[in-house]
Amino acid sequence: MRKGLAVLGLALAAALGSGNPAVAAEDTSRYIVRFEQKAMKSKNPARDEVISHLQQSLRKNMSGLNKVVKSHKSARITPLWIANAFAINASADEIKKIAAMPNVAEVTKSEYKIFIDKDIKKEAVKNNPAVIQWGVQKVRAPEVWQQFKIDGAGVIAGVLDTGIDGKHPAFAGKILAFKDFTPEAAVEPTDGQGHGTHVSGSVAGSDGVGVAPGARLIVGRVFDTKGGTTQDILLAAMQWMLDPDGIAETNDGPKLINNSWGSNDSTNKTFWVAVENWVNAGILPVFAAGNNGMWGGKVGTPAAFPHSWAVAATTKTDTLAYFSSQGPVAWDGAPLMKPDIAAPGDQIISCAIGGGLVSNSGTSMACPHMAGVAALMYQADPTLTIEQVRLFAEETAKDLGAPGKDGKFGSGLVDAYKVVEKILANSNLARAFDAYESAIKAERALIGVQAVSPLAEPLARSIVERACSLDEGQFRSLVITVAQNGGEAAASLLKDAAAARTARELHK
């Protein structure tokens, strides 16, 4: 699928390069051209079906482009099928002709913008007596680890940010894939600003900083040290998250993506279609609500989208952080209550670039706490839909504001223990065996066969521990289900679980 689009891009570039050589590169600007998106016919499509549909749609829409405009060799066409769009360098006259094409929905200029707010109360941490940070404790993650043997193992979480310090010990063995979309184009996981390292730590960092330390990370470096980038670069990174290895048939993308970024504009739809296609592909979009609350600003976009999950920030005393943006917002004249849910975001201690810890504040810090809880939920039941994740988390949240969902806290402070307990009451361990086989496939797609398995092995340990806690009747039922529906890897893991149960009985 990807090869076809690459060939299309080269062909278009060649065609566009055959025009008037008098058109100079400095007379052009970078534009994003988006076509009308048609809904898929199938309900609940698989991720590869969504990717194939998007790529085919864009190929069809772009097929007549070379008949409309001739340009210079530096057109730099970038297919952005995630949004049924493409980016192009074009002159004002050329873009008018493109905009007049009957299948074009909109044309916007791709500009450099700041998407990450300046650090709020950022402070170095020299002496940190806490073994587990207060935010992690506040969402009750340690109780989930201990009581249910669930820590996010087997779940892939995506992070789009300023990068990640791959040498920080809290991320050892946790980074499955990294791609740098900034002009620096670093090959190894890196972060020159620190924001991405901090939020990644709150999602999955070890040593008490992460809510889901068993989860693994796919990280896209999108923003520079100022927290800025262009819209076409950001869309390209969002597209990569949907298909990291460039092969639609391998289900190697994340289950959720942490987005501690956004704008103060509550009505901008630049990323609407991209987020919508994440959801169509089964990826949970977790977004920071924004830090405009101190000025009375509303929840910004993309967090304000109906299909985004907007996270507000709370303090140690369960009050709303003064900077947390509030709602409601409105779409097409209809009010929509935002934010959706709240998590700790004030004076959060997490990973610092170069090693060690740093304290920072913002809804950027609340967002990864919620993302970490979502990873715990997905380990508890990998078959959860996005609607179920949002519904269960909001139903079990601690209501802190006006009764019901309000414009400050959303549905309230997320409670990892309550929501995982609710999920497990309506789930069974057989689903985890399916997730184990999926983890093996995703791992091979991203990093190949390794001596040490960073994704599937931790999940296997968790499954064996959970299997040991079942009574004899529950375990027999599990054996029957896995034998009927599981593959070779699941059958092998089931034998390990049976052996562990026998060993435990012998050593009582």
C-alpha positions as CSV (number, residue, x, y, z in Angstrom):
1,M,0.0,0.0,0.0
2,R,2.7,2.5,1.0
3,K,4.8,1.7,-2.1
4,G,1.9,2.8,-4.3
5,L,1.7,6.2,-2.7
6,A,5.4,6.7,-2.8
7,V,5.4,6.0,-6.6
8,L,2.4,8.4,-6.9
9,G,4.3,11.1,-5.1
10,L,7.4,10.7,-7.4
11,A,5.2,10.7,-10.5
12,L,3.4,13.9,-9.4
13,A,6.7,15.5,-8.5
14,A,8.1,14.7,-12.0
15,A,4.9,16.0,-13.7
16,L,4.9,19.2,-11.6
17,G,8.6,19.7,-12.3
18,S,8.1,19.9,-16.1
19,G,6.4,23.3,-16.0
20,N,7.7,26.9,-16.1
21,P,11.3,27.1,-14.8
22,A,10.9,30.8,-14.2
23,V,8.8,30.0,-11.1
24,A,11.3,30.4,-8.2
25,A,11.1,28.4,-4.9
26,E,10.9,31.7,-3.0
27,D,7.6,32.5,-4.7
28,T,5.9,29.5,-3.2
29,S,4.4,28.6,0.1
30,R,3.7,25.3,1.8
31,Y,0.0,24.3,1.7
32,I,-2.1,21.4,2.9
33,V,-4.8,20.4,0.4
34,R,-7.6,18.2,1.9
35,F,-10.2,16.3,0.0
36,E,-13.7,15.4,1.1
37,Q,-13.6,12.2,3.2
38,K,-16.0,9.4,2.5
39,A,-17.0,7.1,5.3
40,M,-16.1,3.4,5.2
41,K,-18.8,1.0,4.3
42,S,-17.8,-1.6,6.8
43,K,-18.6,-1.2,10.5
44,N,-15.9,-1.7,13.1
45,P,-13.1,-2.2,10.5
46,A,-9.7,-3.6,11.4
47,R,-6.8,-1.1,11.5
48,D,-5.3,-2.4,8.2
49,E,-8.7,-1.9,6.5
50,V,-8.8,1.7,7.7
51,I,-5.2,2.3,6.5
52,S,-5.9,0.7,3.1
53,H,-9.1,2.7,2.6
54,L,-7.4,6.0,3.4
55,Q,-4.5,5.3,1.1
56,Q,-6.7,4.2,-1.8
57,S,-8.9,7.3,-1.3
58,L,-6.0,9.7,-1.4
59,R,-4.5,7.9,-4.4
60,K,-7.8,8.3,-6.3
61,N,-8.2,12.0,-5.3
62,M,-4.7,12.9,-6.3
63,S,-4.8,11.1,-9.7
64,G,-5.9,14.2,-11.6
65,L,-3.6,16.7,-9.9
66,N,-0.9,16.8,-12.6
67,K,-3.5,17.9,-15.1
68,V,-4.4,21.0,-13.1
69,V,-1.1,22.6,-12.3
70,K,2.5,22.6,-13.5
71,S,5.1,23.7,-11.0
72,H,8.8,23.6,-10.1
73,K,10.9,20.6,-9.0
74,S,10.8,21.6,-5.3
75,A,7.1,20.9,-5.0
76,R,7.9,18.5,-2.2
77,I,4.6,16.6,-2.3
78,T,3.9,14.7,0.9
79,P,0.9,12.3,1.0
80,L,-1.1,12.8,4.2
81,W,-3.6,10.0,3.9
82,I,-4.3,10.3,7.6
83,A,-6.3,13.4,6.7
84,N,-7.2,12.5,3.1
85,A,-4.8,15.3,2.2
86,F,-1.3,16.2,0.8
87,A,1.2,18.9,1.4
88,I,2.7,20.8,-1.5
89,N,4.9,23.8,-2.2
90,A,3.0,26.0,-4.7
91,S,2.6,29.5,-5.8
92,A,-0.6,31.6,-5.2
93,D,-1.8,31.0,-8.7
94,E,-1.2,27.3,-8.6
95,I,-3.0,26.8,-5.3
96,K,-6.0,28.7,-6.6
97,K,-6.2,26.1,-9.5
98,I,-5.9,23.2,-7.0
99,A,-8.5,24.7,-4.7
100,A,-10.9,24.9,-7.6
101,M,-10.8,21.1,-8.2
102,P,-14.2,19.7,-7.5
103,N,-13.0,17.1,-4.9
104,V,-11.0,19.5,-2.8
105,A,-12.6,20.3,0.5
106,E,-10.2,23.0,1.8
107,V,-6.8,24.4,1.3
108,T,-4.8,25.9,4.2
109,K,-1.3,27.3,4.5
110,S,1.0,25.1,6.6
111,E,2.6,27.5,9.1
112,Y,5.0,27.1,12.0
113,K,3.1,27.4,15.3
114,I,3.7,26.8,19.0
115,F,1.7,23.8,20.2
116,I,3.3,23.3,23.7
117,D,3.0,26.0,26.4
118,K,6.0,27.3,28.2
119,D,6.8,25.3,31.3
120,I,4.8,26.2,34.4
121,K,6.8,26.2,37.7
122,K,9.5,23.9,36.3
123,E,11.9,23.0,39.1
124,A,14.8,20.6,39.4
125,V,14.3,17.8,42.0
126,K,17.4,17.2,44.1
127,N,16.0,15.2,47.0
128,N,13.0,13.1,46.3
129,P,11.9,11.0,49.3
130,A,8.9,9.5,47.5
131,V,9.3,6.1,46.1
132,I,6.1,6.5,44.1
133,Q,5.1,10.0,43.0
134,W,2.0,11.6,44.4
135,G,0.2,11.7,41.0
136,V,0.7,8.0,40.5
137,Q,-0.6,7.3,44.0
138,K,-3.6,9.8,43.5
139,V,-5.0,7.8,40.6
140,R,-4.5,4.6,42.6
141,A,-2.2,2.9,40.1
142,P,-0.1,1.1,42.8
143,E,-3.2,-0.6,44.1
144,V,-3.9,-1.9,40.6
145,W,-0.4,-3.2,40.3
146,Q,-0.6,-5.1,43.6
147,Q,-4.1,-6.3,43.7
148,F,-4.7,-7.2,40.0
149,K,-1.2,-7.8,38.8
150,I,-1.8,-5.3,36.0
151,D,0.8,-2.6,35.2
152,G,0.2,-2.0,31.5
153,A,2.2,-5.0,30.2
154,G,1.6,-5.8,26.6
155,V,0.1,-2.4,25.8
156,I,1.8,0.0,23.3
157,A,1.3,3.7,24.1
158,G,2.2,6.4,21.6
159,V,3.6,9.8,22.5
160,L,3.9,12.8,20.1
161,D,6.0,15.5,21.8
162,T,9.6,17.0,21.9
163,G,11.1,13.5,21.9
164,I,12.4,11.3,24.7
165,D,15.8,10.8,26.4
166,G,16.4,7.2,25.4
167,K,19.3,6.9,27.8
168,H,17.2,7.7,30.9
169,P,17.2,4.6,33.1
170,A,13.4,4.9,33.7
171,F,13.0,4.0,30.0
172,A,15.3,1.0,29.8
173,G,13.8,-1.5,27.4
174,K,10.6,0.5,27.0
175,I,11.0,2.3,23.7
176,L,9.9,0.1,20.8
177,A,10.1,2.8,18.0
178,F,11.3,6.4,17.7
179,K,11.1,8.7,14.7
180,D,12.3,12.3,14.6
181,F,10.2,14.6,12.3
182,T,12.1,17.8,13.2
183,P,14.8,19.1,10.8
184,E,17.4,17.6,13.1
185,A,16.2,14.1,12.1
186,A,18.0,12.3,14.9
187,V,18.2,8.5,14.7
188,E,18.5,7.6,18.3
189,P,15.7,8.6,20.8
190,T,16.5,12.2,21.9
191,D,14.9,15.2,23.5
192,G,16.4,18.7,23.5
193,Q,13.7,20.3,25.5
194,G,12.5,17.9,28.2
195,H,8.8,18.1,27.8
196,G,8.4,14.8,26.0
197,T,10.7,13.0,28.4
198,H,8.6,14.2,31.3
199,V,5.3,13.2,29.9
200,S,6.6,9.8,28.7
201,G,7.8,9.2,32.2
202,S,4.4,9.8,33.6
203,V,2.9,7.3,31.1
204,A,5.3,4.4,31.5
205,G,8.5,5.3,33.4
206,S,10.0,3.0,36.0
207,D,10.9,3.8,39.6
208,G,7.5,5.2,40.6
209,V,7.1,8.0,38.1
210,G,4.9,6.1,35.6
211,V,1.2,5.0,36.0
212,A,1.7,2.1,33.6
213,P,5.4,1.0,34.0
214,G,4.7,-2.3,32.1
215,A,3.6,-0.5,29.0
216,R,5.9,0.1,26.0
217,L,6.4,3.3,24.0
218,I,6.3,4.5,20.4
219,V,7.6,8.1,20.4
220,G,7.4,10.7,17.6
221,R,9.6,13.8,18.0
222,V,7.5,16.5,16.4
223,F,8.2,19.8,18.3
224,D,11.4,21.8,18.5
225,T,12.9,23.3,21.7
226,K,10.3,26.1,21.5
227,G,7.4,23.6,21.4
228,G,6.6,24.5,17.8
229,T,6.3,22.8,14.4
230,T,4.3,23.1,11.1
231,Q,0.9,21.5,10.6
232,D,2.1,19.3,7.7
233,I,4.9,17.9,9.9
234,L,2.5,17.2,12.7
235,L,0.1,15.5,10.4
236,A,2.9,13.3,9.0
237,A,3.8,12.3,12.6
238,M,0.1,11.5,13.3
239,Q,0.1,9.4,10.2
240,W,3.2,7.5,11.2
241,M,1.6,6.6,14.5
242,L,-1.2,4.9,12.7
243,D,1.3,2.7,10.8
244,P,4.8,2.9,12.3
245,D,6.4,0.2,10.1
246,G,4.7,1.3,6.8
247,I,3.0,-2.0,6.3
248,A,-0.7,-1.9,6.8
249,E,-1.1,-5.6,7.4
250,T,1.1,-5.6,10.6
251,N,-0.9,-4.3,13.6
252,D,2.0,-2.6,15.2
253,G,0.5,0.8,16.1
254,P,-0.3,2.0,19.6
255,K,-3.6,1.4,21.5
256,L,-3.6,5.0,22.7
257,I,-1.6,8.2,22.0
258,N,-0.7,10.8,24.6
259,N,-1.0,14.3,23.1
260,S,0.2,16.9,25.6
261,W,-0.1,19.6,23.0
262,G,-2.7,21.8,21.3
263,S,-3.8,25.3,20.6
264,N,-5.9,27.9,22.5
265,D,-8.4,28.0,19.6
266,S,-11.5,26.1,20.5
267,T,-12.9,26.0,16.9
268,N,-9.8,25.1,14.7
269,K,-10.4,21.9,12.7
270,T,-7.0,21.4,11.2
271,F,-6.5,18.0,12.9
272,W,-10.2,17.0,13.0
273,V,-10.0,14.3,10.3
274,A,-6.7,12.9,11.5
275,V,-8.0,12.4,15.0
276,E,-11.2,11.0,13.6
277,N,-9.2,8.4,11.6
278,W,-7.2,7.5,14.8
279,V,-10.5,6.7,16.4
280,N,-11.7,4.8,13.3
281,A,-8.6,2.7,13.5
282,G,-9.2,1.9,17.2
283,I,-6.6,4.3,18.7
284,L,-7.6,6.3,21.8
285,P,-6.7,10.0,21.4
286,V,-5.8,11.4,24.9
287,F,-5.3,15.2,24.8
288,A,-4.3,17.9,27.3
289,A,-7.2,20.3,27.8
290,G,-4.9,23.3,27.7
291,N,-3.4,25.9,30.1
292,N,-5.6,28.9,29.3
293,G,-7.8,28.7,32.4
294,M,-6.0,31.5,34.2
295,W,-7.2,33.8,31.5
296,G,-10.7,32.4,31.3
297,G,-9.9,30.5,28.0
298,K,-11.9,27.5,26.8
299,V,-10.5,24.0,26.2
300,G,-8.5,24.3,23.0
301,T,-8.2,22.0,20.0
302,P,-7.7,19.2,19.3
303,A,-8.8,18.4,22.9
304,A,-12.1,20.2,22.2
305,F,-13.1,17.8,19.4
306,P,-16.0,15.5,20.3
307,H,-13.9,12.5,19.4
308,S,-10.9,13.6,21.5
309,W,-10.6,12.8,25.2
310,A,-9.7,16.1,27.0
311,V,-7.9,15.9,30.3
312,A,-8.1,18.6,33.0
313,A,-5.4,19.1,35.7
314,T,-5.9,18.8,39.5
315,T,-3.8,19.5,42.5
316,K,-2.7,17.4,45.5
317,T,-5.8,18.6,47.3
318,D,-8.2,17.6,44.5
319,T,-8.9,21.2,43.4
320,L,-8.7,22.4,39.8
321,A,-5.3,23.7,38.9
322,Y,-5.5,27.4,38.2
323,F,-4.2,27.1,34.7
324,S,-6.5,24.3,33.6
325,S,-8.7,25.3,30.6
326,Q,-12.4,25.0,31.1
327,G,-15.6,24.4,29.1
328,P,-18.1,24.0,27.7
329,V,-17.2,24.5,24.0
330,A,-19.5,24.6,21.0
331,W,-19.5,22.9,17.6
332,D,-21.9,24.1,14.8
333,G,-23.8,26.0,17.4
334,A,-24.4,23.0,19.7
335,P,-22.8,23.1,23.2
336,L,-20.4,20.3,24.2
337,M,-19.2,19.7,27.7
338,K,-15.4,19.7,28.0
339,P,-13.1,18.7,29.5
340,D,-14.0,15.0,29.7
341,I,-12.0,13.8,32.8
342,A,-9.3,15.0,35.2
343,A,-6.0,13.8,36.4
344,P,-3.1,15.1,38.6
345,G,-1.2,17.9,36.7
346,D,0.3,20.3,39.3
347,Q,3.9,19.9,40.5
348,I,4.3,16.6,38.9
349,I,7.7,14.9,39.3
350,S,8.9,12.8,36.4
351,C,11.9,12.1,34.2
352,A,14.4,14.8,33.3
353,I,16.7,14.9,30.2
354,G,20.2,13.8,31.2
355,G,18.8,11.6,34.0
356,G,17.2,12.3,37.3
357,L,13.9,14.0,38.0
358,V,12.2,17.3,37.4
359,S,8.9,18.9,38.6
360,N,6.6,20.5,36.1
361,S,3.0,21.6,36.0
362,G,0.3,21.8,33.3
363,T,-2.5,19.8,31.7
364,S,0.4,18.4,29.7
365,M,1.3,16.6,32.9
366,A,-2.3,15.5,33.6
367,C,-2.7,14.0,30.1
368,P,-0.1,11.2,30.6
369,H,-1.6,10.1,33.9
370,M,-4.9,9.5,32.1
371,A,-3.0,7.8,29.2
372,G,-1.3,5.5,31.8
373,V,-4.6,4.6,33.3
374,A,-6.0,3.7,29.8
375,A,-3.0,1.4,29.4
376,L,-4.0,-0.4,32.6
377,M,-7.5,-0.7,31.3
378,Y,-6.4,-2.2,28.0
379,Q,-4.3,-4.8,29.7
380,A,-7.3,-5.7,31.9
381,D,-9.4,-6.2,28.7
382,P,-7.7,-5.8,25.3
383,T,-11.0,-5.9,23.5
384,L,-12.3,-2.7,25.0
385,T,-13.6,-0.2,22.5
386,I,-12.8,3.5,22.7
387,E,-16.3,4.2,23.7
388,Q,-16.1,1.7,26.6
389,V,-12.8,3.1,27.8
390,R,-14.2,6.6,28.0
391,L,-17.5,5.5,29.5
392,F,-16.0,3.2,32.2
393,A,-13.3,5.7,33.2
394,E,-15.8,8.5,33.5
395,E,-18.5,6.4,35.3
396,T,-16.0,5.5,38.0
397,A,-14.2,8.8,38.3
398,K,-14.4,10.8,41.6
399,D,-16.8,13.7,41.1
400,L,-15.1,16.9,42.2
401,G,-17.2,19.6,40.8
402,A,-20.9,20.2,40.2
403,P,-22.9,17.0,40.1
404,G,-22.4,15.1,36.8
405,K,-20.0,16.2,34.1
406,D,-19.0,19.9,34.4
407,G,-16.8,22.4,32.6
408,K,-14.0,22.2,35.1
409,F,-13.2,18.6,36.0
410,G,-15.3,16.9,33.4
411,S,-16.6,13.7,34.9
412,G,-14.1,13.9,37.7
413,L,-10.7,12.6,38.9
414,V,-9.8,9.3,37.3
415,D,-9.7,6.3,39.6
416,A,-7.6,3.5,38.2
417,Y,-8.5,0.9,40.8
418,K,-12.3,1.4,40.4
419,V,-12.2,1.3,36.7
420,V,-10.0,-1.8,36.4
421,E,-12.1,-3.5,39.0
422,K,-15.2,-2.8,37.0
423,I,-13.5,-4.1,33.8
424,L,-12.3,-7.3,35.3
425,A,-15.8,-8.0,36.7
426,N,-17.0,-8.2,33.1
427,S,-14.0,-9.8,31.5
428,N,-12.0,-13.0,31.4
429,L,-8.4,-13.9,31.2
430,A,-8.7,-15.6,27.8
431,R,-8.7,-12.2,26.1
432,A,-5.2,-11.6,27.5
433,F,-3.9,-14.7,25.7
434,D,-5.2,-13.1,22.4
435,A,-3.4,-9.9,23.4
436,Y,-0.2,-11.9,24.0
437,E,-0.2,-13.3,20.5
438,S,-0.9,-9.8,19.1
439,A,2.0,-8.4,21.2
440,I,4.4,-11.0,19.7
441,K,3.4,-9.9,16.1
442,A,3.6,-6.2,16.9
443,E,7.0,-6.7,18.5
444,R,8.4,-8.6,15.4
445,A,7.1,-5.9,13.1
446,L,8.7,-3.0,15.1
447,I,12.0,-4.5,16.2
448,G,12.3,-8.0,14.8
449,V,13.2,-11.1,16.9
450,Q,15.2,-10.1,19.9
451,A,17.0,-12.1,22.6
452,V,15.0,-10.3,25.2
453,S,11.3,-9.6,24.4
454,P,10.3,-6.1,25.7
455,L,6.6,-6.3,24.9
456,A,5.3,-9.8,25.0
457,E,7.5,-11.2,27.8
458,P,6.2,-8.8,30.6
459,L,2.6,-9.5,29.5
460,A,3.3,-13.3,29.7
461,R,4.5,-12.9,33.3
462,S,1.4,-10.9,34.2
463,I,-0.9,-13.5,32.6
464,V,0.8,-16.3,34.5
465,E,0.5,-14.4,37.8
466,R,-3.2,-13.8,37.1
467,A,-3.8,-17.4,36.1
468,C,-2.3,-18.6,39.4
469,S,-5.0,-16.6,41.3
470,L,-7.9,-18.4,39.6
471,D,-9.8,-21.2,41.3
472,E,-9.7,-24.7,39.7
473,G,-13.0,-24.2,38.0
474,Q,-12.0,-20.9,36.5
475,F,-8.7,-22.3,35.3
476,R,-10.4,-25.3,33.6
477,S,-12.7,-22.9,31.8
478,L,-9.7,-20.9,30.7
479,V,-8.0,-24.0,29.4
480,I,-11.0,-24.9,27.2
481,T,-11.4,-21.4,25.8
482,V,-7.7,-21.0,24.9
483,A,-7.5,-24.5,23.4
484,Q,-10.5,-23.7,21.2
485,N,-9.5,-20.2,20.1
486,G,-5.8,-19.6,20.8
487,G,-2.8,-20.1,18.6
488,E,0.5,-21.9,19.2
489,A,2.0,-19.1,21.4
490,A,-1.1,-19.0,23.5
491,A,-1.0,-22.8,24.0
492,S,2.6,-22.6,25.1
493,L,1.9,-19.8,27.6
494,L,-1.1,-21.8,29.0
495,K,1.3,-24.7,29.7
496,D,3.6,-22.3,31.6
497,A,0.6,-21.1,33.6
498,A,-0.4,-24.7,34.5
499,A,3.2,-25.4,35.5
500,A,3.3,-22.3,37.7
501,R,0.0,-23.3,39.4
502,T,1.4,-26.8,40.1
503,A,4.6,-25.3,41.5
504,R,2.7,-22.9,43.8
505,E,0.6,-25.8,45.1
506,L,3.7,-27.9,45.9
507,H,5.3,-25.1,47.8
508,K,2.3,-24.2,49.9
